[in-house]
Amino acid sequence: MPSIVLDVPRDLDLRRTLAPLAHGSGDPTIRFAADGTWRALRAESGPATLHLTAAAGQVAAEAWGEGALEALTRLPALLGLEDDPGKLVSAHPVLRDLARRFAGMRLPRTGRRFEALLPAILEQKVTGVEARRSYRELIRRYGEPAPGPAPLRLAPRPATLAGLPYHAYHPLGLERRRADVIRRAAALAPRLEAAAPDAARRLLAMIPGIGPWTTAEVLRVADGDPDAISVGDYHLPHLVAWLLAGEARADDRRMLELLEPYRGQRGRVQRLLELSGLAAPRRGPRMPARQIGNL
């Protein structure tokens, strides 16, 4: 069981930094617990489990599995130690306050694009409850136990997902459109992982069913892209307009107009606004959750 201790900024907020890797409190690939953070992943060299504990100015890590050494080597990127939050400079009082309140939040870089792509596809045009339920069930049926002592599971191998027929996805709450997107993306996973960032963006754009929203969700987590803004999100334009301009409603065009002064850091702005816990005034009912598997 290899281990390492890293010196980190004393204000590093481990949980908020790694929170984008968790898809609901029941995500079987990650656990935030009293004894530290546990994360299961598929490194290029094999499966691994990380256990992270933070103290003032240090993070101690243990790892299990074939990919343990690789996971430890990638740890600085995962913890956002290669991220520079100081590049966001703003005179806006809301952003100034959020940057101060969440100074310990960094943008992680996992280096695993398909790992980020799978839950992003599941989250397309459905409620969060539906997407998280499908994600948990997909991992339960087609994943495998993670190495090490924690009761985590690994997400399914891309080859497994590419080989599943559509009807295998239906009981998981997935209609044919998203099932086909997963299968197409999984077949391209080796190319996606090996591509340089610009090439990965182009490759994602070539996959039918993957648009700007999904691409941004992937690149912000897998590549640590601080400018990846989720165009096409249902709530985000309203949140940006409300907190930055006092406007209760906006579309993507208006959102991008308001974020233009922060080009290069728009993904960081998105993350800070989401961390605020605030929301634009709501008009109309929420989107209802559906049970696709029962249709």
N, C-alpha and C positions, 0 to 999 in steps of 0.2 A: 504494500500500500504506500505509494509515494506521497509526499507532502511537501508543502512550501509555505513560507511566510513572506508576505509582501508588505513593504512600507507603502502606505497610501495617505492621501490628504486626511487630516484629522476630522474634517467635516464630511467625509464621504458617507452618503446615505445608501447603504447597501440594498436595503429593501426597495426604496423608490427607484434606484438605478436598475434593478433587475425585475421590477414589477411588470414591464411590458412583455416579459417572457412568459408570464402566467396568463392563462386564458380561463378565468374564473377561479374561485376558491377551491374547486374540486379538481383542478388540473392534475392529472396523475404523473406528469413529468417534472413537477417542481413543488417544493413545500417550504413555506416560511414557518419555522417553528422556534420554540424557546431555545433549542440547542443549536440553532443556526439555520442556514439556508441549504437545502438539498436540491440538486438539479441533475436530471438524467438527460443524456444527449448521445447522439451518434457522431463521434468524431470521424475524420477520414480514416484513421487507423483502427477504428472499432468502437463499440459502445463504451460508455463511461458514466460514472456517477461522481459528482463533486459535492463535498460538504464544506461550507464556508462559514467561518465565525469571524466577527469583526470586534476589535477593541480599538481604543483611541490610537489612531495612526498606523494600525496594522490589520491585515486580513490573513488568517491562517486557513489553508486549504488542504484537504485530503482527497484522494481520488482512488477509484476502483475501476477495474475493467481493462480491456485491451487498449482502449483509447485514453487511459489515465494520464500518461505522460504528455500526450498532445493537449489534453484538456488543461493541464497545469501550465503548459507553455503559452496557451492562448488566454490565460487568466487576466493579464493586464488589460487586454482589449475587452474582455467580458465585463470587467469592473469599470469600464469607461476611463481608464487611466490614460488612454491615448486621445480622449476627448478634451476639448478646450472650451468650457462654458464661458470663459471670459471674452470670447469672440462675439457674443451677443451684447451689443451696446445700444441702449435705448433710453430716451428721455421720457418715454411714456410712464406715468406713475404706476399703472397696474403692472406692467412688465418689470419695472424696477423693483416693486415690492415682491413680486413672485420670484424673481431671480435672487433676491435676498433671502426670502423665506425658504427656498428650496436650493440653496447654494450647494448642498451636498449631493444633489442629483446629477448624475452623468448619463450620457447616452452610451449604452453598451454596444459592443460589436461582437456578435456571436461567430461570424464567419460561416454560418450554416444557413444557406438561403432557402432550401426546401423546407427545413424545419420551421422557418418563419412563414413560408408560403402556404403550407397546408392549413393552419388555422385562419389565415387571411381569406382563403377561398371559402372556407366554411362560413365566414362572417359576411359574405356578400349578400346584401339585400334581405337579411332576416334579422330577427331580434337577437340580442346577445344571449338570451336564455336558450333559444333554439340552437345557436352556433356552439355554445359551450356543451350542451347536451350531446350534440352530434360528435364533437371532438372527443369527449370522454368515452363515448361508446365505440368510436372508431379505434381508439387506443386499446380499450378493453378487449375487443374482438381480434384485432390484427397486430397489435404491438406485442411486446414481450417483457418479462421482468428485467429491470435494470440491475447491473452488478452492484455489489455492496450491501450494506445492512439495512438501508431504508426501503420501505415498501413502495418504491416508485416503478413506473413502467416507461419503456421506450416507445416513442411514436413508431408507427409501422415503417418498414423499409419502403423506399420509393418503388422498388421493383414489385413488391407485394401489391401496392395500390394500383400500379399500372396494369397489373394482370387481373385485377378483379373485374368481373362483369358488372354492368350497371345494376342488375337486380340485387347484387350484394350490398349496394349502398342504400337502397330504398328503405330497409328497416332501420337504418341509422338516422332517418329524417332528412335524407338528401334526395332532391328531385334530380332528374336526368341531367339538367344543365350543369349543376355544380359537380355532379359525379363525373361527367365527361371532362370538365376542366381539371379536376384532380388527376384523372388518368393521363391526360395529355401532358400536364406539368410533371407528373412523376416519371414519365418516360424520358423527359428532357433533364431530369435532375442532375445526372453526371455532368452534362454540359453547363448547366446553370451554376453548379458549385465551382467549376474550374474557370469560369469566365472572369475577366477583369470587370470592374464596376460598370463602366460604360457599356461593355458588351452584354453584361447581365441585364441591364435596363432594356437594351434592344431586344434581347432574347425573350424577356418577359412580355414585351409589347407584341411579339409575334404570336403568342399563344392565345387562340380565341378564348374569350371569356375573362381575360386578365387585362384590366385597364389601369388608369392612373392611381386610383385608390389602392388597389391591391399591390401595385408596384411600390408605392410609397411605404405601405405597411411593412413590406419585406425589406427594403433598402434601409429604412431607419433603424431596424433591429439587427439585420444580418451584416450590414456594411457600416453601421453607425453614422449614416448620412444625416448631418444636421439640417439639411435643406429639404428633406423628403416630407412634403406636405400632402395630406390625404385629400386630394381633390375628389369630389363625389361623395363625401361623407354626408349623412343625413343631418346630423346635428352640428358639425364643426363650423360651417359658415355662420350660423346664428350665434354660436359661442364667441367666435372671433369678433363679429360685428358688435355684439353686446358689450364685451369687455374692453374693446379698443375704441369703439365709436359711440356706444350708448344706443345702438340700433337693435331693435328686438328681432329683426328678420333680415336675412341676406342670402344671396346665392353665391356660387363659386366665384363668379366674376368679381363681386364686391369683396369677398374674402381675400382674393389674390391682390386686389387693389390695396386693401388695408395692410397686407403683409409685405408689399413690395419694398418698403424701407428696410426690411429685415432679410432680404434675399441673401441666401447663403446660410441663414440660420432659421428659416421658416419652420422646419421640423422641430427645432428646439422650442420655438415660440408655441407651437401646437402642444407640445408636451407640458410646458409650464401652465398654459391656460387650462389644460385638462386636469392638472394637479390642483388647481385652485378650488375645485369642488363646487364652483359656481355654474350656473346655467342661465341661458336666455329665458325670458318668460315664455311659458308653454301656451300654445294655442291648439286646441283640438286634442283628440284622444291619442294615446300611444298606439304604435303598431301592435296588433295582437299577435301573440305567439301561436304557432300552428303545430300540428302533429302530422308531418308529411308521411311518416311511416304507416299511419292509419288510413291514408287515403286510398 
